Amino acid sequence: MFLKPTSVTYISNGFRSTGKDKHFGIDFAQNGINAIRACADGKVTKSYFSTSYGECIMILHNISGQEYETVYAHLKSGSRKVKVGEYVKKGQVIGIMGNTGDSTGQHLHFELHIGRWNNNKTNAVNPLPYFESDTEAIPSSNNEYIVKKGDTLYEISRKYKTTIKVLAAYNQIANPNLIKVGQKIKIPSTQAVYYVVKKGDTVSQIAKTFHTSVSKIEKWNQLKDVNKIYPGQKLRVG
């Protein structure tokens, strides 16, 4: 339903609506220049600076008669590209990931609300199950690529709509910067399979269900600790 607001895949802080350490959104974290995009068509309701959210944009969406409001916080200073009242298109760049406001380290704090945003965050939901699939099928019978002069693993990963980390792990490549002409690169399945974590799930149980391994799930999802997954988290399992 919603486009992910960034191409960054690492989530440094998940959604928690209960407990002492509540967090009504998810944090995508990565250094460098990372564009932030509107998740769906909508109207900008806020584009401002606050001591908590820092440089922040909020967008109101109407999808099949249901209102949603998305929040994009801690943007880079001076990077906000839209103003209140403007209409934006899905995928439109609205800012750059930053470290403004009440923030430790560069990241995007993203919130999804079914209904309007409010100070108590009563309409906030975990955004992960609402994101569109990260990958698309590639019509090709090939599951192997032979490296040509000038190729890089980055270019190959883009060609097959995957990531450097997935290709490196799949082919046991220790240094992604060192590939050779003529080297055969195995391409994983072009149709990724995802699973939304339920209460009580463990990575080992999920791996067994989908006939894969804990290590693959760990690498595909860049998990820092396989023992720390949470209900509503979307994991690639194949």
N, C-alpha and C positions, 0 to 999 in steps of 0.2 A: 504493500500500500504506500509506504513512504520510502523515499530514497535515503540512503545513509548520508548524513551531512558532511562526511569526510571520507577520503580514501584510506585514512589511517585505520588499522584493524586492532591495534592494541588498546584494550580497555583497562585503565589503571584503577578505576573505582566503579563498582556496580550500583544498581538500583536497590535501595532498602527503604521500605515504607514503615517498618516496625523496628523496635529496639531502641537503644540509647543513641546509636550512631546512624540516624536516619540520613538518607541521601536520595533525593527525589529525582535523580537523573542518572546518566552514565557519563563517564569521562573518557574521551579519546585522547591519548597522549603520544606525542612524538615531536622531536626537535625538527628544525628546518622550517621552510615556508610551506604551509599546508592550507589550501583553499577550503573555505567553508561554504556549503551550498544549501539553498532552500530545499527542504525535503518534499515539498509539494507546492502547487500553485496556491497563492494566498495574498493576503493584505497585511502589510507591516503595521503592527499595533504599537510597538515600542522600538526605538533606536536611540539608546542613551547610555550614560555612564552611571554606575552605582558603586558604592563602596564594597558591596558583596559580589555582585555579578560582574563588576568591571565593565568593559565595553560589551554591550549586550543588545541583541536584536530579538524581538518576539514577532511571530507571524501567525495570523489567524487563517485557518483553512476550513473550507466547507466541502465535505466529501459525502456524496449521496445523502445530503440533508443533515449530516452530523457535523457539528463544529469540533475542531481540534485546534489547539494552540501549541506551537513549538517555541522553545527557548534556546538561544545560542549565546553562551556566556564566556567571559574571559578572552574576548577577541583582542587581537593586537591593536595597540593604541593607534588611532587614525585610520584603521582599515575598514570601518563600517562603510558600505557602499550604497545603503538604502536609507530612506527617510520614512517617518510615520506617514501612513496614508498611501504609500506606493504599493502597486501590485507587482508581485514577483512570479516568475515561472519556476516550475520544478527544475532543479539542477542549476539554477542561476547562482553565480558566485556573489555572496553577500558580505564576505569579510575574510580575514585571515586568522588562523589559530594564534592565540597569544597567551599572556600571563598577567592579565590585569585584574584589579579588584582583589577579593579575598582568595588568592590562588597561590599554590606552591608548585612551581614548575609549569612549563608550557603545556596546555591542554585545552580541549573544548569540553565544557560542561553542557550537555544537551538534555533537555526535558521535553516530554510529550504529555499533554493534558487532553483528556477527553472532555471537551467543554472548555471554558475559559480558564486561564491561569489566575490563581488567587494567592494571597500571601501565605495561607495555610497549606497550600499545595494539595488540597483535597481531591483534585481531579487528576493528579499525576499518576501515570502508569509506567511500567517498565517498557521502554521503547523497543527492545530487541525483537520481540515477536512480531512487531508491526513493520519491520524493515523488509524490503524486497530482497530476494536472493542475491547474494554477492556475485554469482557467476551465471553465465549463459552457456548453453550447449554450443559446441562448435561442430558444424557438419564436416567431419573428417574421419576417414577410416584409419588414419595413421595414429600410432601411439608411441612414436619414436621420432626424434629429430636429429639429423646429422649436422654438427656444427660446421659452419662455413667461415671463411676468412672474414674477419671484422665483426663476427657475431659476439654478443655479450649475453650473459644469462638474463640480464634485465630485459633485453629486447625479445628474447625467446619467451620469457614469462608473460610479457605483454601480448605477444602473438597468440598465445594459447590461453589468455585470460586467467592466469594464475599468478603466483608470486615467486620471487627469488627464493624465499625460505622454503616454500613447498617443493620447488624443483631441486634445491640443494639437498633437502632431507630425503626426497624420493630417490635421488640418484647417489646419495652418500658422497656428496661433493663437499670436501672440507673447506675449501676456499672458493666462494662464488666468483671471485675475480680471475680464477685460473681455470679456463676451459680451453681445449685444444681443437684445432681443425680436424675434422673426421670423427671426433668424439660423439658417441651416441647418447642422446639425452632422452630418457624415458619420460613420457608425458602422462601424468595421472588422469584419471577419468575426467572428461570435460564437463560432466554434469555432477556438480558437488551435491552432497546430501547433507541436510541439516536437521538437528534435533533440538527441541526446546526443553530445557531441563525442568523436571518436576520435583516436588518436595520428596526428599529421601533418596534421590538418585545419586549414584557415584560414577566416576569416570570408568572404573573397571566394569561395572554393570552395563553401562552404555556401550562400551567397547565390545563386550561379549554379545550384546543384543544385535549389534551391527556388523559382527564378524570382522572386527578390526582390532587394533592394539591401543593400549593406553598411550604409548609413546607417539603414535601417529596423531591421536586426538590432541595430545599436548602440543605437538609441533604445528599442526594445522591451525590451532586456535591461539598459539603463542601463550599458553597458560604458564604462569609463574609457579603455581602450586596446584597440582591436580586434585588435591584434597579440598580446595576452596572453589567450588562452583555453587551457583545459587539458582533457585527456581526462577524461570523466565529467561535464563541465559540461553542464547542461541549458539549451539556448537556445531562445527562441521564434523561429520562422522564418516564421510566417505567421498 
